[in-house]
Amino acid sequence: MKNYQTFHVIPSIPEPLQFLEILSRNMWWSWNKDAIELFRRMDPPLWVEAGRNPIFFLSKISQSRFEKLGKDKGYLAHLKEVQKQFQSRVLDSTDRAETVLGPGQTIAYFSMEFGIHESLPLFAGGLGILAGDHLKAASNLNLPLTGVGLMYRHGYFRQYLNHDGWQQEAYPETDLYDLPAERVQDDAGNELRIAVAGPQGPMHAVVWKMMIGRIPLYLLDTNILENPQPYREITSRLYAGDQKTRLAQEVLLGIGGMRALAAINIQVNVLHMNEGHSAFASLERLAQIMANQNVDLKTALEIVPRTTVFTTHTPVAAGHDEFPAEHVLPYLKPLEKKLGTSASEILSWGQPVGSVSEAPLSMFILGLHLASYCNGVSRLHGSVARRMWSHVWPSYIIVYFSGIYQSFRALSRVGLVHGFSQT
């Protein structure tokens, strides 16, 4: 087989326009109208044709057009204004919002999807849009937040109609050269790699980094040569239809995501799980706290839930992931030594009280068990969610206090207090 080397040829951007390259590599432009217009006015038809992707767009601008814009006083004034905004709203950090977190501490925001912009096919719907808005708002407020997700090579499907008028689905491959992403490196300058134990051996992943304004977003990618083909497909499509692949995605997101942050030396002080897909992150966080702080499981189970937020979105029970116990246990076995308990006990944290040991693991229940702060997305949704999941702890008493519904119980298997807030 012949070896091929690819080249990415782009025009030479004149010095007065060099900021365009910097701007295209940070997604801050996607929610700044002046920045969007800075790209669009270069060539409006081409901007639409390029899918409003500034990196791809700049590679298609002719050299003569660059040279003309580099001498256009009106355009250069526009560019300087956007550059001034970028400096104050992205690069400067003097307007940091007040939080209880200290320097170097962060809120780790885990989500299966992130809806930043149409040019980043990392989302399918409302869950991703909310996650993307969290990152954008955190950037505007200069909050110490770090996003964690998966790098999908094909993302979510695109719909189209065939010649007979039937709806069809396509999964176009994303060209990573056209994304504002770079591989994360370790202290030695090598590509950072993490591994998570799987049923057929370790799942390896590299880590990509994107900047969403001031907020870093880290994305795990298993499409590397070290993995067998089934593992390489884990990060191929968002919400894989195959249940085993879906489980592997959520294990990689949760356990792998926490390990990636640890490898980057990012200290997680608060964990925010956006829906139950990332509930495995709490298990790895328990293991890390036990190892780093030299405490037992009982103590770690006091620390982790009290610094964990769980947001649920789905008002339909069938929309919440459940996985057969026999599929989950191989992923939990490697955690037995780290957590000092059995895989069956860990499994029970994701099962309703009184369930048989073979009951499926509910990602919602696992997330709920390991988070003291639990949110719905509206007052109505909070009410619906409480009714949906009332069977989890039959001893719950629902009370109304200060305009916020909260659910309390005296004791659970892990000694937690839970509540749905009306956000």
C-alpha positions in Angstrom: 0.0 0.0 0.0 1.4 3.4 -1.0 1.8 6.1 1.6 0.0 9.4 0.9 0.9 12.8 2.4 -1.8 15.5 2.4 -1.2 19.3 2.1 -3.5 22.1 3.1 -2.9 25.0 0.9 -4.2 28.4 1.9 -3.7 32.0 0.7 -1.2 34.3 2.3 -3.1 36.7 4.5 -1.6 40.2 4.4 -0.2 41.5 7.7 -3.0 44.1 8.4 -5.5 41.2 8.2 -3.6 38.7 10.4 -6.2 39.0 13.1 -8.7 37.1 10.9 -6.7 33.9 11.4 -6.7 34.4 15.2 -10.4 35.1 15.2 -11.2 32.1 13.1 -9.5 29.8 15.7 -11.8 30.9 18.6 -15.5 30.3 18.5 -16.2 33.7 20.2 -16.9 35.1 16.8 -20.0 32.8 16.5 -22.1 34.9 19.0 -20.6 38.3 18.2 -22.5 40.1 15.4 -19.7 42.4 14.5 -17.3 39.5 14.2 -19.7 37.5 12.0 -20.1 40.5 9.8 -16.4 40.9 9.5 -16.2 37.6 7.8 -19.4 37.8 5.8 -18.6 41.2 4.2 -15.4 39.7 2.7 -17.5 37.7 0.2 -21.2 37.2 1.2 -22.0 34.4 -1.3 -18.8 32.5 -0.5 -19.5 32.8 3.2 -22.8 31.0 2.8 -21.3 28.4 0.4 -18.5 27.7 3.0 -21.2 26.8 5.6 -20.3 30.0 7.6 -17.1 28.2 8.7 -14.4 30.9 8.9 -11.4 28.5 8.6 -12.8 26.9 5.5 -14.0 30.3 4.2 -10.6 32.0 4.6 -8.9 29.1 2.6 -11.3 29.9 -0.3 -10.8 33.7 -0.4 -8.6 34.7 -3.4 -5.3 36.3 -2.9 -6.4 39.4 -4.9 -9.4 39.8 -2.5 -7.1 39.7 0.5 -4.8 42.3 -1.0 -7.7 44.6 -1.7 -9.2 44.2 1.8 -5.8 44.9 3.3 -5.9 48.4 1.8 -9.6 49.0 2.5 -9.8 51.7 5.3 -13.4 51.0 6.1 -12.8 47.3 6.5 -9.6 47.8 8.5 -11.5 50.1 10.9 -14.1 47.3 11.3 -11.4 44.8 11.9 -9.8 46.9 14.6 -13.1 47.4 16.4 -13.6 43.6 16.5 -10.0 43.1 17.6 -10.6 45.5 20.5 -13.7 43.6 21.6 -11.8 40.3 21.3 -9.0 41.7 23.5 -11.4 42.9 26.2 -13.9 40.0 26.2 -11.6 37.0 25.6 -7.9 37.8 26.3 -8.4 40.1 29.3 -9.3 38.5 32.6 -9.8 41.5 34.9 -13.6 41.2 34.8 -13.8 37.7 36.3 -17.1 37.0 38.0 -17.0 36.4 41.8 -17.1 32.7 42.7 -16.2 30.6 45.7 -13.5 28.9 43.6 -9.9 30.0 43.9 -7.1 30.3 41.3 -6.6 27.2 39.2 -9.9 25.7 40.3 -12.7 24.9 37.8 -16.2 23.7 37.2 -16.1 20.7 34.8 -19.1 20.8 32.6 -19.7 17.3 31.0 -22.1 16.9 28.1 -22.7 14.4 25.3 -23.2 17.2 22.8 -22.3 20.9 22.5 -24.2 23.2 20.2 -21.8 26.0 19.6 -22.4 26.7 15.9 -23.7 25.0 12.8 -20.1 24.6 11.5 -19.3 22.3 14.5 -21.4 19.1 14.0 -21.2 18.2 17.7 -24.9 18.5 18.6 -28.4 17.2 17.7 -30.8 19.5 19.5 -31.8 21.3 22.6 -29.5 19.5 25.0 -26.5 20.6 22.9 -27.8 24.1 22.4 -28.1 24.6 26.2 -24.6 23.2 26.7 -23.2 25.5 24.1 -25.0 28.5 25.7 -23.5 27.5 29.1 -20.0 27.8 27.6 -20.8 31.1 25.9 -22.4 32.6 29.0 -19.5 31.4 31.2 -17.1 33.1 28.7 -19.0 36.4 28.9 -19.0 36.2 32.7 -15.4 35.0 32.9 -16.4 32.0 35.0 -13.9 29.3 35.7 -15.6 26.6 33.6 -14.2 23.8 31.5 -16.2 21.8 28.9 -15.8 18.1 28.3 -17.3 16.1 25.5 -16.6 13.8 22.5 -15.1 14.6 19.1 -17.5 13.1 16.6 -16.1 12.4 13.1 -19.6 12.1 11.5 -21.6 13.9 14.1 -25.4 13.7 13.9 -27.2 12.7 10.7 -28.2 15.2 8.0 -31.6 14.8 6.4 -32.4 15.1 2.7 -35.0 13.9 0.2 -34.2 11.4 -2.6 -35.6 11.6 -6.1 -38.7 9.7 -5.0 -39.4 12.2 -2.2 -38.4 9.8 0.6 -36.5 11.2 3.6 -32.9 9.9 3.8 -30.1 10.2 6.3 -26.5 10.9 5.6 -23.4 11.2 7.9 -20.9 13.4 6.2 -17.4 13.1 7.6 -16.1 16.2 9.3 -12.8 17.5 8.0 -10.7 18.2 11.1 -8.5 20.7 9.2 -11.6 23.0 9.0 -12.2 23.0 12.8 -10.7 25.4 15.3 -9.2 22.4 17.2 -5.7 21.3 18.2 -4.4 18.1 19.8 -3.6 18.4 23.5 0.0 17.6 24.3 1.6 16.3 27.5 4.5 18.0 29.4 7.0 16.2 27.2 5.4 17.6 24.0 3.8 14.3 23.0 0.1 13.9 22.1 -1.9 13.3 25.2 -3.5 9.9 25.4 -5.8 8.4 28.0 -7.2 4.9 28.3 -10.3 3.3 29.8 -10.7 -0.4 30.4 -13.2 -2.0 28.1 -14.6 -5.5 27.5 -12.1 -6.2 24.7 -9.2 -4.4 26.2 -8.3 -0.7 26.8 -10.0 2.0 24.9 -7.4 4.6 23.9 -8.3 8.2 23.1 -6.6 11.4 22.2 -7.8 14.8 23.4 -8.7 17.8 21.2 -9.0 21.4 22.5 -11.3 24.2 21.3 -11.6 27.6 22.7 -15.1 28.9 23.2 -14.2 32.5 24.0 -12.4 32.2 27.3 -13.6 28.6 27.9 -11.7 25.6 26.9 -13.6 22.6 25.5 -11.9 19.3 25.6 -13.1 16.5 23.2 -12.1 12.8 23.4 -11.4 11.0 20.1 -11.0 7.2 19.7 -10.4 7.2 16.0 -6.7 6.4 16.3 -4.5 3.4 15.2 -4.0 2.0 18.7 -7.6 1.0 18.8 -9.3 -1.9 17.0 -12.0 -0.9 14.6 -15.0 -1.3 16.9 -13.3 1.1 19.4 -12.4 3.5 16.6 -16.2 3.8 15.9 -17.1 4.8 19.4 -16.7 8.5 18.6 -17.9 8.2 15.0 -21.5 9.3 15.4 -23.5 11.2 18.1 -26.0 8.9 19.8 -25.0 5.6 18.3 -27.9 3.3 17.7 -26.1 0.2 18.9 -26.5 -0.1 22.7 -23.0 -1.4 23.4 -21.5 1.4 21.4 -23.7 3.9 23.2 -22.6 2.5 26.6 -18.9 2.8 25.5 -19.5 6.4 24.5 -20.9 7.3 27.9 -18.1 5.4 29.8 -15.5 7.2 27.7 -17.2 10.6 28.3 -17.5 10.2 32.0 -14.5 8.1 33.1 -12.3 9.1 30.2 -13.2 12.8 30.5 -12.2 12.9 34.2 -8.9 11.1 33.4 -8.2 13.6 30.6 -8.7 16.5 32.9 -6.4 14.9 35.5 -3.7 14.3 32.8 -3.9 18.0 31.8 -3.5 18.9 35.5 -6.9 20.5 35.7 -8.3 20.4 39.2 -12.1 19.7 39.2 -13.7 21.4 42.2 -17.3 21.2 40.9 -18.7 18.6 38.5 -21.7 19.5 36.4 -23.3 16.6 34.5 -25.6 17.7 31.7 -28.1 14.9 31.6 -27.3 11.3 32.7 -25.0 10.5 29.8 -22.0 11.7 31.8 -22.9 10.0 35.1 -19.9 7.7 35.0 -17.8 10.9 35.6 -18.8 10.7 39.3 -17.4 7.2 39.7 -14.0 8.3 38.4 -14.1 11.4 40.5 -14.7 9.2 43.6 -11.6 7.2 42.7 -9.5 10.3 42.1 -10.5 11.9 45.4 -9.9 8.7 47.3 -6.4 8.5 45.8 -5.5 12.2 45.9 -6.9 13.0 49.4 -6.2 9.6 51.0 -9.8 9.1 52.2 -12.1 6.1 52.2 -15.2 5.6 50.0 -17.6 6.7 52.7 -15.8 10.1 53.0 -15.6 10.4 49.2 -19.3 9.8 49.0 -19.8 12.8 51.2 -17.5 15.0 49.2 -18.4 14.2 45.6 -22.2 14.6 45.7 -21.9 17.9 47.6 -19.8 19.3 44.8 -21.8 17.9 41.9 -24.7 19.3 39.9 -27.0 17.2 37.8 -29.3 18.7 35.2 -32.0 16.6 33.6 -33.8 17.5 30.4 -35.9 14.6 29.2 -39.6 14.5 30.4 -40.1 11.0 28.9 -38.9 7.9 30.7 -38.0 6.1 27.5 -35.6 8.9 26.6 -33.3 8.1 29.5 -30.5 5.6 28.9 -30.6 2.2 30.7 -28.0 -0.5 30.1 -28.1 -4.2 30.9 -26.2 -5.1 34.0 -24.1 -7.7 32.2 -22.9 -5.0 29.7 -22.0 -2.5 32.5 -20.2 -4.8 34.9 -17.1 -5.2 32.7 -16.6 -1.5 32.9 -17.1 -1.4 36.7 -14.8 -4.3 37.6 -11.6 -2.2 37.1 -13.0 0.3 39.6 -13.4 -2.2 42.4 -9.9 -1.9 43.7 -9.8 1.9 43.3 -13.2 2.4 45.2 -12.7 -0.4 47.7 -16.1 -2.0 46.9 -17.7 -4.5 44.6 -18.8 -3.9 41.1 -22.3 -5.1 42.1 -22.4 -2.4 44.8 -21.4 0.3 42.3 -24.0 -1.0 39.9 -26.7 -0.7 42.7 -26.1 3.1 42.8 -27.8 3.2 39.4 -30.7 1.0 40.3 -34.0 1.8 42.2 -34.1 0.7 45.8 -35.1 -2.9 46.2 -34.1 -3.9 42.6 -32.8 -7.3 41.8 -29.0 -7.4 41.1 -29.7 -8.1 37.4 -31.7 -4.9 37.0 -30.5 -2.5 34.3 -28.4 0.4 35.3 -30.2 3.8 34.9 -27.9 6.6 34.0 -30.5 9.0 35.4 -30.6 7.3 38.8 -26.8 7.0 38.9 -26.5 10.7 38.2 -29.2 11.5 40.8 -27.6 9.3 43.5 -24.2 11.1 43.1 -25.3 14.7 43.0 -26.8 16.8 45.8 -27.9 19.6 43.4 -30.4 18.4 40.8 -32.0 20.7 38.3 -34.9 20.5 35.8 -35.1 23.0 33.0 -38.3 24.7 34.0 -40.9 24.7 36.8 -43.2 22.4 34.8 -40.4 20.0 34.0 -39.4 19.8 37.6 -43.0 18.8 38.5 -43.0 16.2 35.7 -39.6 14.8 36.7 -40.6 14.4 40.3 -43.6 12.3 39.2 -41.6 10.3 36.7 -38.9 9.3 39.3 -41.0 9.1 42.5 -40.4 5.3 42.5 -36.7 5.8 43.0 -37.1 6.7 46.7 -40.6 6.0 47.9 -39.8 7.8 51.2 -39.5 11.2 49.5 -41.6 14.0 50.9 -42.4 16.9 48.4 -42.5 20.3 50.0 -42.8 23.9 48.7 -40.4 26.4 50.1 -39.5 30.0 49.0 -41.0 29.5 45.5 -38.8 26.4 44.9 -39.9 22.8 45.0 -37.4 20.6 46.8 -37.5 16.9 47.5 -36.0 15.7 50.7 -35.5 12.3 52.2 -34.0 11.4 55.6 -31.6 8.7 54.4 -30.5 7.0 51.2 -28.0 4.3 50.6 -25.3 6.9 50.0 -26.5 9.4 52.6 -27.5 12.3 50.3 -30.1 15.0 50.2 -31.6 15.7 46.8 -33.8 18.4 45.2 -35.2 19.5 41.9 -35.0 23.3 41.6 -37.3 25.3 39.4 -34.7 26.9 37.1 
